């Protein structure tokens, strides 16, 4: 009777949650959300000995493992990262797409010089798609918390990391790939701290496959064209990189909006009013702007007394503080700071058509000038 009750309950859950839930309850390999329940010391695919976890994301769990199929001259087994995709059909297909994209990027970069994390191989394990990656040490968010919390990294490190991130985006553009989730968490750093690589292509897509949605990209790094419902392309990733570069140098998130509406307000505080052509074409513009001659911005706030939502109209948004002002008072050579400020202004144009391309950004004085090294 108990087994029968469990079977009925699983069938009911299956209708709501999919096959992953049923498999998880029956074999105990997965939790109810389809994440794999790993065990320290288990051997995956007869080769990868799990010893820790890197963490859990929306699409997967990333495990730290030793590759018992390889060893160096001293008999040491190299460490790898194993990304275990959640067990359901949607996530499995997303993992397959990620694999296709990573193989294209790797195939176009046989020497591994384009600062994209290397996919070593894939396998299926207990009904999970698993992707094996080269090992890196920590991500940029962890690095800034460790070495530059609240004050950021020195300008030489920012320049070096910026050049490598832009090299990765140059490679993605040449391969027709949009990353669509660039943020410090998705940029890995080597143990020597001299190299960064772009990772986590779970949201990535080929150009032309993009669906209009206001929630693509993590919010703090989300470009205005995504929020407004305009067509997006490679400039979307350039916006995100601009936000990351600012954060690396200052230790502060550039646009810490609690909603898409607040994100737009914070953008206008730094960059001024949106071009009218953007406001006339966006699918979601009417959620944030009034249909009046000025196309006034409708800031959605909370009344401090009643706690009820209120709308405050802003007819002519003005710049409160540009990048020169935001970086004023920062330590460092004034010439380098001026170059950094100019790079940020150009990477973070509200109009995506006016943003620097990766190739143009790599030629910018902040990146190119040897005095900035």
Secondary structure, DSSP 8 states (H G I E B T S, - for coil): -HHHHHHHHHHHHHHHH-HHHHHHHHHSSB-TTS-B---TT-EETTTEEEEEEEEE-SSEEEEEEEETT---TTS---EEEEEEE-SSHHHHHHHHHHHHHHHHHHHT-TT--SSB--EEEEEEETTEEEEEEE---EEHHHHHHHH-TTT---HHHHHHHHHHHHHHHHHHHHTTEE----SGGGEEE-TTSS-EEE---TT-EETT-----TT-S-GGG--HHHHHT----HHHHHHHHHHHHHHHHHSS-S---SSHHHHHHHHHHHH-S--HHHHHH-TTGGGTB-SSTT--EEEEEE-TTT--EEEEEESS---S--HHHHHTT-SS-HHHHHHHHHHHHHHT-SSGGGS--HHHHHTSHHHH-GGG-
